[in-house]
Structures are given as C-alpha cells and as structure tokens.
Amino acid sequence: MTVISSHKDTEALTLTFVAEFDAAPERVWQVWEDPRQLERWWGPPTWPATFEQHEFLVGGRSRYFMTGPEGEKARGWWTITAIEAPHRLEFDDGFAGDDGEPVTTIEPTHAVVTIEALGTRSRMTTVTTFVSTEQLEKMSAMGMEEGMRLAMGQIDALLADAPR
C-alpha cells in the first residue's frame, strides 16, 4: 500500500499523509512536476483530474477539474509558493468556479510536500493546513482523507511505467 499513514490533527489544523514508493525522489518528483502524470493520480479513481494549466514554478498557477462518475465537474486551483526540486513543494489549493478561477468565498488550504530518500526508495509526506477547525471538518466530511488516500494509491502504478 502506498499510503502508510494519515493523521488529522484538529489542534494544528492539519491533515498529514505519509506514503512510500519504490522509486528515487527524482522519479517521485516527476508525478508532481509533469501535468500528464499528475492527472493520472490527482483525484480518486472515480474522479480523474484534468490539468488545463500547470505552471510549475514559484508563483505559477495550476487550474484543473475532476470529472465524477455522472460527468459532473469539480474545479480547483493551485498557486505554487515554493519549489526545492526534488525534495519540497508548497502550494495553496482551493476551489474554483466554472471559469476555473478561484472561488473567493472559500479560503484555500496550504499544502507542503516533502520527498526524502530511503535508500533506493522514497518517503513522501504531504501536510495540508486548514484555516479553521470548521474548514478541516467540512473538508473531512466531504471525503478528503479517503479521496487523498485513494488518489495517492494510484502513484505506484504510475511509477512502474517508464520514466518520461
């Protein structure tokens, strides 16, 4: 199993996932950097993602949507705030309207991804920070924890493919 642990901390307002992979950090980094690889795992299997924009640089914007089983679309956005390839990525993550632009009535979360070498393997830790307990509980009730676990569970198969 890719994800080895997940933890919701209501005092720190964080949701943390730890996953390990049979690949070097440079290869795991590619699943974040390359939008075609990213859309093969970002979102649960029944809600695949399509990245319409992915500017992988500090200050860069990403715009995506996930398509549900009935064809419904859930849109989101990122603004990348830090990149230290191949070990650290930070970005703000929020909901978007039908035009792909951020919804201003819902605060974004902030994600910090760290990838460290474990011999020939890698450990990826993703910490999402929420602005309030209400936001954390609302997104948990929406299924964020299970959705992220299912999403990250797709990375092993992606890494088994030949690197780009």
PyMOL commands that set and color helices and strands:
alter all, ss='L'
color gray80, all
select helices_A, chain A and resi 25-33+35-38+133-141+144-152+155-160
alter helices_A, ss='H'
color red, helices_A
select strands_A, chain A and resi 3-9+14-21+49-54+61-67+73-84+88-95+109-118+121-129
alter strands_A, ss='S'
color yellow, strands_A
deselect
rebuild
show_as cartoon
